[in-house]
């Protein structure tokens, strides 16, 4: 068990503090409101008068490939946010509540108007009276009037009181059946299937539930894409998402500097769209940049279908087919090597840990260069009325997926840093519900100096076998090997050899996490129950990992730390252990435990130990943390600390004949790496191992 912890906070009486001061007189408040009202009326008189045509042209031109003026749209968003703040301050609170518990009314009224083809009728016939519109649409006049009154007051459709005629405006024009953006599909899908799914939100939020809102509503354990397929709803889903992609394409193409990814003179350049679906994004980019080559990566069945779109004669995208490669696979396991990648609306389907796994796969595959980039296009959660679409999207991910969500910029930053990336810039994309989050491969603050090739991986594998044979086991703490659903962390995992070995002895339901500063060593195709991510032991760990692991393991990592840093690392690792869990640390002792007889018998081993100790002390490191681990763990709050001193003999004294040569070669490789390194921050092999287990 761990000792109970305290967050250091103090209990407070339940109450409110107040700051004394002069109350603002009612007449002063009235003056503020009068001034605000006057300013708004003045602004409206300009926007609805002499500036109306300019405003519509610069902000609301619905022509294909048209984008709003960048400066004006930014200013408009600021005004919307400020006015909405004022509205929330001034509006009666029951009205605010009513907007929420009556919100379904707006959805269904819009749905009804689209089903009755009101936008198309007005487009074909021009302005119509209620009676004319009711006759053509075969609607009940009184009911249609009620629906249109609500919608026009919400900015959808126009109405001229002088003539009593309705007409389309900039918003309702988007709902035309032949409009290039196809927003009509969104009204149909979200006003029907998604409307029904929302009924499951309350139940899905309960601690006792592990289902999404969709699964709750439809009483199914199928994921929603499978369920939609079963119900025959996939076509409307594809039409909706495809139309949205088309509508957002102009902003995506124009507002991110794709030309910077091209080769010299604006020619060349290859980009792979991961999770690219039917290839709409790549098509938009290739049509905009004739010298760019593209590729689409998705599930094998999607890749097979895409052949008909790109490579069949007469295919929808045959005009760019010669410049497109198609790949099928699993982005959790492996992606093709490219210098440039894109990924749009994929990561929001997954949990943070899943996202780290996906991004780590791409980080491992990327071709390194000065312009190596991954452009992630996702919503960025933010406060404010103008940013509400990101919050709507977040709720819909909650409705449709088991662990999906939208994220704030800080949350995105934490995820990408865990997977070996850094954010270069976040680009606003006009008329798009996503932002372009530009990532580049991050350089680790801590360098792994023991080699970056297969030789080092072989050395680590041999080291693993050496230590396992010498210690007799992978575990030296009483972990319940039959417990289902355990979470195991291996810090400093390298290629994951320890957890892969351990996995053969634990239930399949065990979830393994491997972290290291060297992503090039991660396995290319890890098992499904294993995730690997970039993490330095000296950097902050993911908050959601606090007190979440049944077992935390680390081996021969503290050598590169000074005593103060090592103590902090141990405390942080211990904070990741759940109550009743265990932490196992293996570190070396190069000087203790040797009798005079052993020192005389194994002079080379002693000399090697002295070499390491001297090298570490010159760099301010210790290299001798093994003897201090008990104190580190005790200070961290661990109890029941078990200390084991284990011989790890080398050469002729190795645990088995097969290890005699490999152990000597291992030490020689360490010495070689030490000579080649420009720093004494090393990982090394000890003649003795100190194992510490605690809970």
C-alpha positions as CSV (number, residue, x, y, z in Angstrom):
1,X,0.0,0.0,0.0
2,X,1.0,3.6,-0.4
3,X,0.9,6.1,2.3
4,X,-2.1,8.3,2.0
5,X,-1.3,11.5,0.2
6,X,-2.3,15.1,0.7
7,X,-2.5,17.8,-1.9
8,X,-1.5,20.3,0.6
9,X,-4.8,22.1,0.5
10,X,-6.6,23.5,3.5
11,X,-10.3,23.0,4.4
12,X,-12.4,26.1,4.0
13,X,-15.7,26.9,5.5
14,X,-18.5,26.8,3.0
15,X,-19.2,30.4,2.3
16,X,-18.4,33.3,0.1
17,X,-16.0,36.1,0.6
18,X,-16.9,39.7,-0.3
19,X,-15.0,42.8,-1.1
20,X,-16.4,45.9,0.4
21,X,-16.8,48.9,-1.9
22,X,-19.1,51.5,-3.2
23,X,-22.1,50.0,-5.2
24,X,-22.5,51.2,-8.7
25,X,-25.7,53.4,-8.8
26,X,-28.5,52.2,-10.9
27,X,-28.4,55.4,-13.0
28,X,-24.8,54.7,-13.8
29,X,-25.6,51.2,-15.0
30,X,-28.5,52.6,-17.0
31,X,-26.1,55.0,-18.7
32,X,-23.7,52.2,-19.6
33,X,-26.6,50.2,-21.1
34,X,-27.8,53.3,-23.0
35,X,-24.4,53.9,-24.4
36,X,-24.0,50.2,-25.4
37,X,-27.4,50.2,-27.1
38,X,-26.6,53.4,-29.0
39,X,-23.3,52.0,-30.2
40,X,-24.9,48.8,-31.3
41,X,-27.7,50.7,-33.1
42,X,-25.1,52.9,-34.8
43,X,-23.1,49.9,-36.0
44,X,-26.2,48.1,-37.2
45,X,-27.3,51.2,-39.2
46,X,-24.0,51.0,-41.1
47,X,-24.0,47.2,-41.5
48,X,-27.6,47.1,-42.7
49,X,-27.3,50.3,-44.7
50,X,-24.4,51.6,-46.8
51,X,-22.0,48.8,-45.8
52,X,-24.4,45.9,-46.3
53,X,-23.2,44.9,-49.8
54,X,-19.6,45.2,-48.7
55,X,-20.2,43.1,-45.6
56,X,-22.0,40.3,-47.6
57,X,-19.2,40.3,-50.2
58,X,-16.4,40.2,-47.8
59,X,-17.8,37.9,-45.1
60,X,-20.7,35.9,-46.6
61,X,-20.0,35.3,-50.3
62,X,-21.2,31.7,-50.9
63,X,-19.6,31.2,-54.2
64,X,-17.5,28.1,-54.8
65,X,-13.9,28.6,-53.5
66,X,-14.8,32.0,-52.0
67,X,-13.3,32.8,-48.6
68,X,-14.1,35.6,-46.2
69,X,-11.6,38.5,-45.8
70,X,-9.1,37.3,-43.1
71,X,-8.9,40.5,-41.2
72,X,-12.6,41.2,-41.2
73,X,-13.5,37.6,-40.2
74,X,-11.1,37.9,-37.2
75,X,-12.7,41.2,-36.1
76,X,-16.2,39.7,-36.6
77,X,-15.3,36.8,-34.3
78,X,-14.1,39.2,-31.6
79,X,-17.3,41.3,-31.8
80,X,-19.4,38.1,-31.7
81,X,-17.6,37.0,-28.5
82,X,-17.9,40.4,-26.8
83,X,-21.6,40.8,-27.6
84,X,-22.3,37.3,-26.4
85,X,-20.6,38.1,-23.1
86,X,-22.9,41.1,-22.8
87,X,-25.9,39.0,-23.6
88,X,-25.1,36.4,-20.9
89,X,-24.6,39.2,-18.4
90,X,-27.9,40.9,-19.2
91,X,-30.3,38.1,-20.2
92,X,-32.7,36.7,-17.6
93,X,-31.3,33.5,-16.3
94,X,-34.5,31.5,-17.0
95,X,-34.2,32.5,-20.6
96,X,-30.7,31.1,-20.7
97,X,-32.0,27.8,-19.3
98,X,-34.9,27.8,-21.8
99,X,-32.4,28.1,-24.8
100,X,-31.0,24.7,-23.6
101,X,-34.1,22.7,-22.6
102,X,-35.9,24.0,-25.7
103,X,-32.9,23.7,-28.0
104,X,-34.4,20.7,-29.8
105,X,-37.1,23.0,-31.3
106,X,-34.5,24.8,-33.5
107,X,-33.1,21.5,-34.7
108,X,-36.4,20.0,-35.7
109,X,-37.8,23.2,-37.2
110,X,-34.8,23.4,-39.5
111,X,-35.1,19.8,-40.3
112,X,-38.8,20.3,-41.2
113,X,-38.0,23.3,-43.5
114,X,-35.4,21.2,-45.4
115,X,-37.7,18.2,-45.7
116,X,-40.4,20.4,-47.1
117,X,-37.8,21.7,-49.7
118,X,-38.4,25.4,-48.7
119,X,-34.9,26.6,-49.7
120,X,-35.2,24.9,-53.2
121,X,-38.7,26.3,-53.7
122,X,-37.6,29.8,-52.9
123,X,-34.5,29.5,-55.1
124,X,-36.7,28.4,-58.1
125,X,-39.7,30.7,-57.6
126,X,-38.2,33.8,-55.9
127,X,-39.8,35.6,-53.0
128,X,-43.2,34.0,-52.0
129,X,-46.0,34.7,-49.6
130,X,-46.8,32.2,-46.9
131,X,-49.9,31.0,-48.9
132,X,-47.8,30.5,-52.1
133,X,-45.0,28.8,-50.3
134,X,-47.5,26.5,-48.4
135,X,-49.2,25.5,-51.6
136,X,-46.0,24.6,-53.5
137,X,-44.5,22.8,-50.5
138,X,-47.8,21.1,-49.6
139,X,-47.5,22.4,-46.0
140,X,-50.1,23.6,-43.6
141,X,-49.9,27.4,-43.7
142,X,-50.3,28.1,-40.0
143,X,-47.7,25.5,-39.0
144,X,-45.3,26.6,-41.7
145,X,-45.6,30.2,-40.5
146,X,-44.7,29.1,-37.0
147,X,-41.6,27.3,-38.2
148,X,-40.4,30.1,-40.5
149,X,-41.0,32.7,-37.8
150,X,-38.6,30.9,-35.5
151,X,-36.0,30.3,-38.2
152,X,-36.0,33.8,-39.6
153,X,-35.5,35.2,-36.1
154,X,-32.5,32.9,-35.8
155,X,-31.0,34.2,-39.1
156,X,-32.3,31.6,-41.5
157,X,-34.5,32.8,-44.4
158,X,-35.4,36.5,-45.0
159,X,-38.8,38.1,-44.6
160,X,-40.1,41.4,-45.9
161,X,-43.0,42.6,-43.7
162,X,-44.0,45.2,-46.3
163,X,-44.8,42.5,-48.9
164,X,-45.3,39.5,-46.6
165,X,-42.9,37.5,-48.7
166,X,-40.2,35.0,-47.7
167,X,-36.9,34.6,-49.6
168,X,-33.5,32.9,-49.1
169,X,-30.7,34.6,-47.4
170,X,-27.0,33.8,-47.0
171,X,-27.7,31.0,-44.5
172,X,-30.7,29.3,-46.2
173,X,-28.9,29.4,-49.5
174,X,-26.4,26.9,-48.1
175,X,-29.3,24.4,-47.8
176,X,-30.0,24.2,-51.5
177,X,-29.9,20.7,-52.9
178,X,-27.4,21.7,-55.6
179,X,-25.3,23.9,-53.4
180,X,-21.6,23.0,-53.7
181,X,-21.2,22.7,-49.9
182,X,-24.1,20.3,-49.4
183,X,-24.9,21.5,-45.9
184,X,-28.4,20.1,-46.4
185,X,-26.9,16.6,-45.6
186,X,-25.8,17.8,-42.2
187,X,-29.3,19.0,-41.4
188,X,-30.7,15.6,-42.3
189,X,-28.1,13.5,-40.5
190,X,-27.9,15.6,-37.4
191,X,-31.6,16.4,-37.3
192,X,-32.5,12.7,-37.3
193,X,-29.9,10.0,-36.4
194,X,-27.7,12.3,-34.2
195,X,-30.8,13.8,-32.7
196,X,-31.8,10.3,-31.5
197,X,-28.3,9.5,-30.3
198,X,-28.3,12.5,-28.0
199,X,-30.9,10.9,-25.9
200,X,-28.1,8.6,-24.6
201,X,-25.9,11.4,-23.3
202,X,-27.2,11.4,-19.6
203,X,-26.8,7.7,-19.2
204,X,-23.4,7.6,-20.9
205,X,-21.9,10.1,-18.5
206,X,-22.5,7.9,-15.5
207,X,-19.6,6.3,-13.8
208,X,-21.3,2.9,-14.1
209,X,-21.5,3.2,-17.9
210,X,-18.8,2.3,-20.4
211,X,-20.9,2.9,-23.5
212,X,-21.1,5.9,-25.8
213,X,-24.4,7.8,-26.0
214,X,-25.0,6.1,-29.4
215,X,-24.6,2.6,-27.9
216,X,-26.9,3.6,-25.0
217,X,-29.6,4.9,-27.3
218,X,-29.5,2.0,-29.8
219,X,-28.9,-0.6,-27.1
220,X,-25.9,-2.1,-28.9
221,X,-22.3,-2.9,-28.2
222,X,-21.3,-2.3,-31.9
223,X,-19.2,0.8,-32.6
224,X,-21.2,3.4,-34.4
225,X,-19.6,2.9,-37.8
226,X,-20.5,-0.8,-37.7
227,X,-24.0,0.0,-36.5
228,X,-24.5,2.6,-39.2
229,X,-23.5,0.0,-41.7
230,X,-25.9,-2.5,-40.3
231,X,-28.8,0.1,-40.5
232,X,-27.9,1.2,-44.0
233,X,-26.9,4.7,-42.9
234,X,-23.4,4.8,-44.2
235,X,-24.3,6.5,-47.5
236,X,-25.8,9.6,-45.7
237,X,-22.8,9.6,-43.3
238,X,-20.4,9.6,-46.3
239,X,-22.4,12.3,-48.1
240,X,-22.4,14.5,-45.0
241,X,-18.7,14.2,-44.2
242,X,-17.7,14.4,-47.9
243,X,-19.8,17.6,-48.3
244,X,-18.2,19.0,-45.2
245,X,-14.7,18.2,-46.5
246,X,-15.6,20.0,-49.8
247,X,-17.0,23.0,-48.0
248,X,-13.8,23.3,-45.8
249,X,-11.3,22.6,-48.6
250,X,-10.8,26.2,-49.8
251,X,-9.7,27.4,-46.4
252,X,-7.5,24.3,-45.8
253,X,-5.8,24.7,-49.2
254,X,-5.3,28.5,-49.0
255,X,-4.5,29.2,-45.3
256,X,-1.8,26.7,-44.6
257,X,1.5,27.3,-46.5
258,X,1.5,24.0,-48.5
259,X,3.9,25.5,-51.0
260,X,6.6,25.4,-48.3
261,X,6.5,21.6,-48.6
262,X,7.3,21.6,-52.3
263,X,10.8,21.1,-53.6
264,X,13.2,23.7,-55.0
265,X,11.5,26.1,-57.5
266,X,8.0,25.0,-56.3
267,X,8.4,21.6,-57.9
268,X,8.4,18.1,-56.4
269,X,7.3,17.2,-53.0
270,X,5.3,14.2,-51.8
271,X,2.7,14.1,-49.0
272,X,0.8,11.2,-47.5
273,X,-2.7,11.7,-46.0
274,X,-3.0,9.3,-43.1
275,X,-6.6,8.1,-42.5
276,X,-7.4,9.9,-45.8
277,X,-10.6,8.1,-46.5
278,X,-11.8,8.6,-50.0
279,X,-8.9,11.0,-50.8
280,X,-10.8,14.3,-50.9
281,X,-8.0,16.3,-49.1
282,X,-5.2,15.0,-51.3
283,X,-7.3,15.7,-54.4
284,X,-7.8,19.3,-53.4
285,X,-4.1,19.8,-52.7
286,X,-3.0,18.1,-56.0
287,X,-5.4,20.2,-58.1
288,X,-4.1,23.4,-56.4
289,X,-0.4,22.4,-56.7
290,X,0.2,20.7,-60.1
291,X,3.8,19.6,-59.2
292,X,2.9,18.0,-55.9
293,X,2.6,14.2,-55.6
294,X,0.3,12.6,-53.0
295,X,-0.7,9.4,-51.3
296,X,-3.6,8.1,-49.3
297,X,-3.2,5.7,-46.4
298,X,-6.3,4.0,-44.9
299,X,-7.6,0.6,-44.0
300,X,-7.0,-2.1,-46.7
301,X,-10.6,-2.2,-47.8
302,X,-10.7,1.6,-48.2
303,X,-7.5,1.5,-50.2
304,X,-8.9,-1.1,-52.5
305,X,-12.0,1.0,-53.0
306,X,-9.9,4.1,-53.8
307,X,-8.4,2.3,-56.8
308,X,-11.7,2.8,-58.6
309,X,-11.7,6.5,-57.8
310,X,-8.1,7.3,-58.7
311,X,-6.8,4.6,-61.1
312,X,-9.8,3.4,-63.1
313,X,-10.5,5.1,-66.4
314,X,-13.3,7.6,-65.8
315,X,-12.8,7.4,-62.0
316,X,-13.9,10.5,-60.0
317,X,-10.3,11.5,-59.3
318,X,-8.7,10.1,-62.5
319,X,-7.4,13.6,-63.4
320,X,-4.9,13.4,-60.5
321,X,-4.6,9.6,-60.4
322,X,-1.2,9.4,-62.0
323,X,0.2,11.4,-59.1
324,X,-1.4,9.4,-56.3
325,X,-0.2,6.3,-54.5
326,X,-2.6,4.2,-52.4
327,X,-1.6,2.3,-49.2
328,X,-3.6,0.0,-46.9
329,X,-2.6,-0.7,-43.3
330,X,-3.0,0.0,-39.6
331,X,-1.7,3.3,-38.4
332,X,-1.2,1.8,-34.9
333,X,1.4,-0.5,-36.4
334,X,3.2,1.0,-39.4
335,X,2.9,3.8,-42.0
336,X,5.0,4.3,-45.1
337,X,8.0,6.6,-44.9
338,X,7.4,10.1,-46.2
339,X,8.8,13.5,-45.4
340,X,5.4,15.2,-45.2
341,X,2.2,13.8,-43.7
342,X,-1.3,15.1,-43.2
343,X,-4.0,13.7,-40.9
344,X,-7.5,15.2,-40.8
345,X,-10.3,14.4,-38.3
346,X,-8.8,11.1,-37.2
347,X,-7.2,11.7,-33.8
348,X,-10.4,13.0,-32.3
349,X,-11.8,9.5,-32.5
350,X,-9.3,8.2,-30.0
351,X,-8.2,8.5,-26.4
352,X,-5.0,10.4,-25.5
353,X,-3.0,7.2,-25.1
354,X,-4.2,5.9,-28.5
355,X,-3.3,9.3,-30.1
356,X,0.2,9.0,-28.6
357,X,0.5,5.5,-30.1
358,X,-0.6,6.7,-33.6
359,X,1.6,9.8,-33.5
360,X,4.6,7.7,-32.3
361,X,4.1,5.4,-35.3
362,X,4.3,8.3,-37.6
363,X,7.3,9.8,-35.8
364,X,9.2,6.6,-36.2
365,X,8.4,6.5,-39.9
366,X,9.0,10.1,-41.0
367,X,11.9,10.8,-43.3
368,X,14.0,13.4,-41.5
369,X,14.7,16.7,-43.2
370,X,14.6,20.5,-42.5
371,X,11.0,20.6,-43.7
372,X,9.7,17.3,-42.3
373,X,6.2,18.0,-41.2
374,X,3.0,16.4,-40.0
375,X,0.0,18.7,-40.4
376,X,-2.8,17.6,-38.1
377,X,-6.2,19.1,-38.9
378,X,-8.5,18.9,-35.9
379,X,-10.8,21.2,-33.9
380,X,-9.1,23.2,-31.1
381,X,-11.4,23.6,-28.1
382,X,-11.7,27.2,-27.0
383,X,-14.1,29.4,-25.1
384,X,-16.3,32.1,-26.7
385,X,-19.4,32.2,-28.9
386,X,-17.4,32.3,-32.1
387,X,-15.6,29.1,-31.1
388,X,-18.8,27.1,-30.2
389,X,-18.4,24.6,-33.1
390,X,-15.4,23.1,-31.3
391,X,-17.6,22.4,-28.3
392,X,-20.4,21.0,-30.4
393,X,-17.8,18.7,-32.0
394,X,-16.5,17.6,-28.6
395,X,-20.0,16.6,-27.5
396,X,-20.6,14.7,-30.7
397,X,-17.3,12.8,-30.3
398,X,-18.6,11.8,-26.8
399,X,-21.8,10.7,-28.4
400,X,-20.3,8.6,-31.1
401,X,-17.1,7.1,-29.7
402,X,-15.9,5.3,-26.5
403,X,-13.0,7.7,-25.8
404,X,-12.9,10.3,-28.5
405,X,-12.9,14.0,-27.8
406,X,-11.8,17.4,-29.1
407,X,-8.9,19.1,-27.3
408,X,-7.5,22.4,-26.3
409,X,-4.2,23.6,-27.7
410,X,-2.5,22.8,-24.4
411,X,-4.0,19.3,-24.5
412,X,-2.8,18.8,-28.1
413,X,0.6,20.1,-27.1
414,X,0.9,17.5,-24.3
415,X,0.0,14.7,-26.6
416,X,2.4,15.6,-29.4
417,X,5.3,16.1,-27.0
418,X,4.7,12.6,-25.5
419,X,5.0,11.2,-29.0
420,X,8.2,12.9,-30.1
421,X,6.8,16.0,-31.9
422,X,6.6,19.7,-31.2
423,X,4.1,22.2,-32.4
424,X,5.6,24.7,-34.8
425,X,2.4,26.8,-35.3
426,X,-1.4,26.5,-35.2
427,X,-3.0,28.0,-38.3
428,X,-6.5,29.3,-38.5
429,X,-8.3,28.1,-41.6
430,X,-11.2,30.2,-42.9
431,X,-14.6,28.5,-43.2
432,X,-13.2,25.3,-41.7
433,X,-14.1,23.7,-38.5
434,X,-10.6,22.5,-38.0
435,X,-7.2,24.3,-37.5
436,X,-3.9,23.2,-39.0
437,X,-1.6,22.1,-36.2
438,X,1.8,22.0,-37.8
439,X,4.2,19.4,-36.1
440,X,7.8,18.8,-36.6
441,X,10.0,16.0,-35.1
442,X,11.2,17.1,-31.7
443,X,14.8,16.7,-30.6
444,X,15.0,15.2,-27.2
445,X,16.5,17.3,-24.5
446,X,18.2,14.2,-23.3
447,X,20.4,12.3,-25.7
448,X,20.8,8.6,-25.9
449,X,24.5,8.2,-26.5
450,X,24.9,4.4,-26.6
451,X,24.2,4.0,-30.4
452,X,21.3,4.3,-32.8
453,X,21.6,1.2,-34.9
454,X,20.9,-2.5,-34.8
455,X,24.1,-3.2,-33.0
456,X,22.8,-1.3,-29.9
457,X,19.4,-3.1,-30.1
458,X,21.3,-6.4,-30.2
459,X,23.4,-5.3,-27.2
460,X,20.2,-4.3,-25.3
461,X,18.7,-7.7,-26.1
462,X,21.8,-9.5,-24.9
463,X,21.8,-7.3,-21.7
464,X,18.2,-8.3,-21.1
465,X,19.1,-12.0,-21.3
466,X,22.2,-11.5,-19.1
467,X,20.3,-9.8,-16.3
468,X,17.4,-12.2,-16.5
469,X,19.7,-15.2,-16.3
470,X,21.7,-13.6,-13.4
471,X,18.6,-12.5,-11.4
472,X,16.5,-15.6,-12.2
473,X,13.3,-13.7,-13.0
474,X,11.9,-10.6,-14.6
475,X,10.0,-9.7,-11.4
476,X,11.3,-9.5,-7.9
477,X,8.1,-8.1,-6.3
478,X,5.0,-10.1,-5.4
479,X,2.8,-9.0,-8.3
480,X,-0.4,-11.1,-8.8
481,X,0.5,-12.6,-12.1
482,X,-3.1,-13.8,-12.7
483,X,-4.8,-10.4,-12.2
484,X,-6.9,-9.3,-15.2
485,X,-6.7,-5.8,-16.6
486,X,-3.5,-4.7,-15.1
487,X,-1.5,-1.6,-16.4
488,X,2.3,-2.0,-16.6
489,X,4.7,0.8,-17.3
490,X,8.3,0.2,-18.5
491,X,10.3,3.4,-18.3
492,X,13.4,3.4,-20.5
493,X,11.9,0.6,-22.5
494,X,14.2,0.8,-25.6
495,X,12.7,-1.7,-28.0
496,X,10.3,-3.1,-25.4
497,X,12.2,-6.3,-24.8
498,X,11.3,-6.4,-21.1
499,X,7.6,-5.9,-21.4
500,X,7.3,-8.2,-24.4
501,X,9.0,-10.9,-22.4
502,X,6.8,-10.2,-19.3
503,X,3.7,-10.3,-21.5
504,X,4.1,-14.0,-22.0
505,X,3.4,-14.5,-18.3
506,X,0.5,-12.1,-17.8
507,X,-3.1,-12.2,-18.9
508,X,-3.9,-10.9,-22.4
509,X,-6.0,-8.2,-20.8
510,X,-2.9,-6.5,-19.4
511,X,-2.1,-3.2,-20.9
512,X,1.6,-2.3,-21.4
513,X,3.1,1.1,-21.8
514,X,6.7,1.6,-22.9
515,X,8.5,5.0,-22.7
516,X,11.9,6.1,-23.8
517,X,13.7,9.2,-25.2
518,X,14.8,7.2,-28.3
519,X,11.7,6.5,-30.5
520,X,13.9,5.0,-33.2
521,X,14.2,1.9,-31.0
522,X,10.4,1.3,-30.6
523,X,9.1,-1.8,-32.3
524,X,7.6,-1.2,-35.7
525,X,4.6,-3.5,-35.1
526,X,3.9,-3.7,-31.4
527,X,1.1,-6.0,-30.1
528,X,-2.3,-4.5,-29.7
529,X,-2.0,-4.3,-25.9
530,X,1.2,-2.3,-26.0
531,X,1.8,1.4,-26.6
532,X,5.1,3.2,-26.9
533,X,5.7,6.9,-26.5
534,X,8.5,9.4,-26.1
535,X,9.1,10.4,-22.5
536,X,12.1,11.6,-20.6
537,X,12.2,10.6,-17.0
538,X,13.1,14.3,-16.2
539,X,10.0,15.7,-17.9
540,X,6.5,15.9,-16.6
541,X,4.4,12.7,-17.1
542,X,0.9,12.7,-18.4
543,X,-1.5,13.7,-15.6
544,X,-3.9,10.9,-16.4
545,X,-1.2,8.4,-15.5
546,X,-1.1,9.5,-11.9
547,X,-1.8,6.6,-9.6
548,X,-2.8,4.4,-12.5
549,X,-0.3,1.6,-12.8
550,X,-0.2,-1.8,-11.1
551,X,3.5,-2.1,-11.9
552,X,6.1,0.5,-12.8
553,X,9.5,-0.8,-13.9
554,X,12.8,1.0,-14.7
555,X,16.2,-0.5,-15.3
556,X,19.6,1.2,-15.5
557,X,18.4,4.7,-16.3
558,X,19.3,6.7,-13.2
559,X,23.0,6.5,-14.1
560,X,22.7,9.6,-16.2
561,X,21.3,11.6,-13.3
562,X,22.8,13.5,-10.4
563,X,21.6,12.5,-7.0
564,X,19.0,15.3,-6.7
565,X,17.6,14.5,-10.2
566,X,17.6,10.8,-9.4
567,X,15.6,11.4,-6.2
568,X,13.0,13.4,-8.2
569,X,12.8,10.8,-10.9
570,X,12.0,8.1,-8.4
571,X,9.4,10.2,-6.6
572,X,7.7,10.9,-9.9
573,X,7.7,7.3,-11.0
574,X,6.3,6.3,-7.6
575,X,3.4,8.8,-8.1
576,X,2.3,6.8,-11.1
577,X,1.8,3.6,-9.0
578,X,-1.8,3.0,-7.9
579,X,-2.5,2.1,-4.2
580,X,-1.5,-1.5,-3.7
581,X,0.7,-1.5,-6.8
582,X,4.5,-2.0,-7.1
583,X,7.5,-0.2,-8.4
584,X,10.6,-2.2,-9.4
585,X,13.9,-0.3,-9.9
586,X,17.1,-2.0,-11.0
587,X,20.3,0.0,-10.7
588,X,24.0,-0.8,-10.3
589,X,26.6,-0.9,-7.6
590,X,30.1,-0.7,-9.1
591,X,32.0,-0.6,-5.8
592,X,30.0,-2.2,-3.0
593,X,29.7,-5.9,-2.3
594,X,33.1,-6.9,-3.5
595,X,35.3,-8.9,-1.1
596,X,39.1,-8.6,-1.4
597,X,39.1,-12.1,-2.9
598,X,36.6,-11.1,-5.6
599,X,38.5,-7.9,-6.4
600,X,41.7,-9.9,-6.9
601,X,39.9,-12.5,-8.9
602,X,38.0,-10.1,-11.2
603,X,40.4,-7.2,-11.8
604,X,38.9,-6.3,-15.2
605,X,35.4,-6.0,-13.7
606,X,36.7,-3.8,-10.9
607,X,38.6,-1.7,-13.4
608,X,35.4,-1.2,-15.5
609,X,33.5,-0.1,-12.4
610,X,36.2,2.4,-11.6
611,X,36.0,3.7,-15.2
612,X,32.3,4.3,-14.9
613,X,32.4,5.9,-11.5
614,X,35.2,8.3,-12.5
615,X,33.4,9.2,-15.8
616,X,30.2,9.9,-14.0
617,X,31.7,11.9,-11.1
618,X,33.5,14.2,-13.6
619,X,30.2,15.0,-15.2
620,X,28.5,15.6,-11.9
621,X,26.6,12.4,-12.1
622,X,26.6,9.5,-9.6
623,X,26.5,6.2,-11.3
624,X,26.0,4.7,-7.9
625,X,22.3,5.2,-7.2
626,X,21.8,1.6,-6.3
627,X,22.8,2.1,-2.7
628,X,20.7,5.2,-2.4
629,X,17.4,3.8,-3.8
630,X,16.0,2.7,-0.5
631,X,16.2,6.3,0.8
632,X,14.8,7.7,-2.5
633,X,11.8,5.3,-2.2
634,X,11.2,6.0,1.5
635,X,11.2,9.7,0.8
636,X,8.7,9.2,-2.0
637,X,6.3,7.5,0.4
638,X,6.9,3.8,-0.4
639,X,6.5,1.1,2.2
640,X,7.5,-2.6,2.3
641,X,10.7,-1.9,0.5
642,X,12.5,-5.0,-0.7
643,X,16.2,-4.8,-1.4
644,X,18.0,-7.6,-3.3
645,X,21.7,-7.6,-4.2
646,X,22.3,-9.8,-7.2
647,X,25.6,-10.9,-8.8
648,X,25.7,-10.4,-12.6
649,X,29.0,-12.2,-13.4
650,X,30.8,-11.6,-16.7
651,X,32.8,-13.9,-19.0
652,X,33.8,-17.3,-17.6
653,X,31.7,-16.7,-14.5
654,X,28.5,-15.9,-16.4
655,X,25.3,-17.7,-15.4
656,X,25.5,-20.0,-18.4
657,X,28.1,-20.9,-21.0
658,X,26.1,-19.2,-23.7
659,X,26.5,-15.9,-21.9
660,X,30.2,-16.0,-21.5
661,X,31.0,-14.4,-24.8
662,X,28.0,-12.1,-25.0
663,X,28.6,-10.5,-21.6
664,X,32.2,-9.7,-22.5
665,X,31.1,-8.3,-25.9
666,X,28.5,-6.3,-24.1
667,X,31.0,-4.5,-21.9
668,X,33.3,-3.9,-24.8
669,X,30.4,-2.3,-26.7
670,X,29.7,0.0,-23.7
671,X,33.4,1.1,-23.6
672,X,33.4,1.7,-27.4
673,X,30.3,3.8,-27.0
674,X,31.8,5.7,-24.2
675,X,34.8,6.6,-26.2
676,X,32.6,7.7,-29.1
677,X,30.3,9.8,-27.0
678,X,30.9,13.5,-26.3
679,X,29.4,13.3,-22.9
680,X,29.6,11.1,-19.9
681,X,25.8,10.8,-19.6
682,X,25.7,7.0,-20.2
683,X,23.8,3.9,-19.6
684,X,26.0,1.0,-18.6
685,X,26.2,-2.6,-17.5
686,X,27.0,-3.4,-13.9
687,X,28.9,-6.3,-12.4
688,X,26.2,-6.3,-9.7
689,X,22.6,-5.3,-9.8
690,X,20.6,-3.8,-7.0
691,X,16.9,-4.6,-7.3
692,X,14.4,-2.5,-5.3
693,X,10.7,-3.3,-5.2
694,X,8.3,-1.3,-3.2
695,X,4.6,-0.5,-2.8
